[in-house]
Amino acid sequence: MTNKYMYFIANWKMYGSISSINSLNKVIKFSKSKEINKGRLIYCPPYTLISSFSKKFQNCQIGLGGQNCHESETDGPYTGFINARMLKNAGAQFVIIGHSENRANGENDKLINLKIKNSINSKLKVIFCIGETLSEKRKKKTKSILSKQIKIGLNKIKNKSNIFIAYEPVWAIGTGIIPKSKDLYETVNYIKSKFKGKPPRVLYGGSVNPNNIKNLKEVSNIDGFLIGGASQNANKFIDIVKKTYS
Ligand code: PGA
């Protein structure tokens, strides 16, 4: 059983519609119950739902975030994009940056660094995703990949107090496979060791569900979870939180 303050971040990816807002009632009720006095729930829905979620969460402690943003701090001629300022304006307090699904679409560490800088300037808290692919893991490159992603992604960012790291091994996302507890503990320790002074909070993401949470919560240096598929179902999301504290 853990007594730690933990973060539970729902990454809805490209799922959800206006009618999904009703599914939040259960989670809002749960967020006000005593069962969750030790943790924080944060939803990252598609952009189109941010402002309605923001209204829905007005009287509760549930946080709200975007799943990405454009790297330009100022507004400009970028058809189809939004920047960190716009996310903040729509009611978000967080933003996910560097998700492997976006890295796979061409985002590199330097671009991610710019996005993180501008998000922080716009007063958003950043959930910075890092993780190795299966082939990098097989070649035993996990540490060097993570080190490079952290070094370039956080280059010239002095104040890291608003940054969360989400360790998401690419091979664990959406596959039902999770790392061995011992390996996960060691990797999270490695990530924390890369920082001078107080390390950032490190979350784990990749196939977190109500069945494997019992094992994952035993990894004592993890500060929370970034949850994709299972977070779209309010019951499963609540179950994950409950099981973390039971
Ligand atoms: P998953 O996704 O929980 O569906 O594996 C996690 C993520 O991509 O953030």
Residues whose N, C-alpha, C, O or C-beta is under 5 A from the ligand:
A	BS01	PGA	N11 A172 I173 G174 G205 G206 S207 V208 L226 I227 G228 G229
